[in-house]
Amino acid sequence: MLSPKIKQTLRILFILASIGSLYFVPWPLVKAWIVPLPDSVQEQLEEGVEQGFDGMIVYVDQGGKSPEFYAAGWHDREKKIVAYPQALFKIASITKLYVAVSVAKLVKDGRLSLDKTLAEYFPELAGRIEYSDRITLRMMAQHRSGIPNYVDHPDYWTNPPSNKQETLDYALDLPADFEPGESYGYSNTNYMLISDLIDKTVGYPHQQFIREEILTPLGLKNTYTSLSEVDMNEVMSGYYVGVDQDFKTEDTGLMLATAEDVGIFLRALNDGSVFKEGEQQIYSEIYVYEHTGLLPGYQSIAKYHKDIDTVIIQFNNTTNFDGYDWSLAEIIYNRVLKIVRNGREK
């Protein structure tokens, strides 16, 4: 039986521990989550800017209705140019959706095989990627290859690669993350190698293949495969918290597009109109129907909500890999989705 004095001491310690734990609560996220839901998407974006994002863009395509466009904050904060919905944005890993569609098309044409191994496709890498004789194209497309992610290399951020070969080098001569097919591990290396494989297979850059086989048929005139193709004034500036730099001039080799173009592509991906006969079945075996993207200065979310037949694309141009920015973007996206759902129910 504890004495009254010991009980009182324990109570005090418990109270102090509880108060101390409040220090670790992510209050910006709690606030973003619990504040009353605004009546409109525009108001929600303005709240997002107040919560720390420099600029935001949202595109909403509800089946049977005209698309809706929203923007808040800055397109370029130094030049005091306000955000606008038609700006170009670095879509980062959303690019993988276009690459995966390309794979499905080439497999259907018999020009690629999902069951052929990495060692067969790239014999020069056979001794530099563990289990290369067991890793298939299917595993690479599904992120089940075990190939290390080059961005996880300890030197990647302190000594960034200046070209594709240097980027690949950060994933070579390393132990596999797991044996092929035994687990899932998202790895940018997979899709960099797949892009190189498309180049090798068609005999010209995969970017050209994407344009000819996907972008042009869908009428996507505001999607670009290279920073060199665009008017830089149309690219939304990208900012990293605590860094005095605009990241829009950094050439990542990934795609740029307007929110509308990404939305049109995503609907075509989900309704199957981006595919020719037999291609969608192949695609469904290897990849997903939605994606997110993250680069210094750029965060993007692209999803189709089947229950309400609605595509919602969200861009924001402020990142902080050590902070709450990604989680905050997801909270805002879910609140935008709720506003859209509420509007449909009225």
Helices and strands as residue ranges (DSSP letters): H 4-21, G 22-24, H 27-34, H 41-50, E 55-62, E 68-76, E 81-82, E 89-90, G 92-94, H 95-108, H 118-121, G 123-125, H 137-141, G 150-152, H 164-169, H 188-202, H 206-210, I 211-215, H 216-218, E 223-224, G 227-229, G 232-234, E 239-240, G 247-249, E 256-257, H 259-271, H 279-286, E 291-295, E 298-305, G 306-308, E 310-316, E 318-319, H 325-345
